[in-house]
Amino acid sequence: MTDITLYGTPISTYVRTAQLVLSGAEVEYDIKDIGIFNGDNQTDSYLKKNPFGKIPTLEIEGETLYETDAITYLVNEKYAQGKFAPDDLWLRSRMHQIISIVNSYLYVPAVGVLTIENLVKPGQGEEIDQAAVEGAIAPVKTALEAIEKLAAGDPYLLSSELSLADFYLIPIFFYVAKTPQFDQITASTPKLKNWWEKVRSLDLVKKICS
Ligand SMILES: N[C@@H](CCC(=O)N[C@@H](CS)C(=O)NCC(=O)O)C(=O)O
């Protein structure tokens, strides 16, 4: 039992982003499973912690913190001496730009559509909505091409060091790499494809995304 609790199910990409930062910072924490397909995230007790019913939520030092950007900021500053954000102002701004692209333009078509349709619905005996899948390809490609242009680092997105931007994109690649559309959506982003081949074998990534 620790005094840090992460609420959420570990299949969630945003929960995994929080876990990558927590584990990367070597923070010990407990995870309290809050499912998103079984209504756990809509119970009165969870909505008191997070009124939007989203996961993750972090409880720490008697405080409740939700929104992945806030959680990763706190954990990185408090426990990792800020090492998952580049010192250089421009690189740090690029990191926030990539995170914002993930949140605003990539997450819904990549996770909400490609991942749910291809990887979740068949397991629940539901039919894949092929029109939705087709419709998600262009917005995913636009977002990945934008990130590809900003990803000037080697081997990681911004530099030779992992940053929060990597931690946002890794859990999404973990799923979309398993979809039949992966080659199509990464056809014009060879750097990202190469990046994924490297990061997927990191111990930290294997520990959190499996
Ligand atoms: N803005 C939120 C988004 C988190 C989010 O969308 N989480 C998904 C799981 S990956 C979720 O809670 N989905 C449940 C739902 O929308 O009902 C954050 O940054 O934490």
PDBQT file of the ligand as one rigid body, heavy atoms in Angstrom, charges set to zero:
ROOT
HETATM    1  N1  LIG A 301      -8.903  14.831 -21.038  1.00  0.00    +0.000 N 
HETATM    2  C1  LIG A 301      -8.738  13.546 -20.387  1.00  0.00    +0.000 C 
HETATM    3  C2  LIG A 301      -9.047  12.451 -21.386  1.00  0.00    +0.000 C 
HETATM    4  C3  LIG A 301      -8.920  11.064 -20.789  1.00  0.00    +0.000 C 
HETATM    5  C4  LIG A 301      -9.718  10.038 -21.589  1.00  0.00    +0.000 C 
HETATM    6  O1  LIG A 301     -10.310  10.342 -22.642  1.00  0.00    +0.000 OA
HETATM    7  N2  LIG A 301      -9.731   8.810 -21.072  1.00  0.00    +0.000 N 
HETATM    8  C5  LIG A 301     -10.558   7.780 -21.688  1.00  0.00    +0.000 C 
HETATM    9  C6  LIG A 301      -9.826   6.436 -21.635  1.00  0.00    +0.000 C 
HETATM   10  S1  LIG A 301      -8.332   6.420 -22.604  1.00  0.00    +0.000 SA
HETATM   11  C7  LIG A 301     -11.845   7.664 -20.898  1.00  0.00    +0.000 C 
HETATM   12  O2  LIG A 301     -11.879   7.927 -19.724  1.00  0.00    +0.000 OA
HETATM   13  N3  LIG A 301     -12.908   7.243 -21.574  1.00  0.00    +0.000 N 
HETATM   14  C8  LIG A 301     -14.165   6.959 -20.930  1.00  0.00    +0.000 C 
HETATM   15  C9  LIG A 301     -15.296   7.761 -21.444  1.00  0.00    +0.000 C 
HETATM   16  O3  LIG A 301     -15.077   8.666 -22.271  1.00  0.00    +0.000 OA
HETATM   17  O4  LIG A 301     -16.407   7.497 -21.007  1.00  0.00    +0.000 OA
HETATM   18  C10 LIG A 301      -7.330  13.411 -19.836  1.00  0.00    +0.000 C 
HETATM   19  O5  LIG A 301      -6.423  14.062 -20.371  1.00  0.00    +0.000 OA
HETATM   20  O6  LIG A 301      -7.125  12.702 -18.850  1.00  0.00    +0.000 OA
ENDROOT
TORSDOF 0
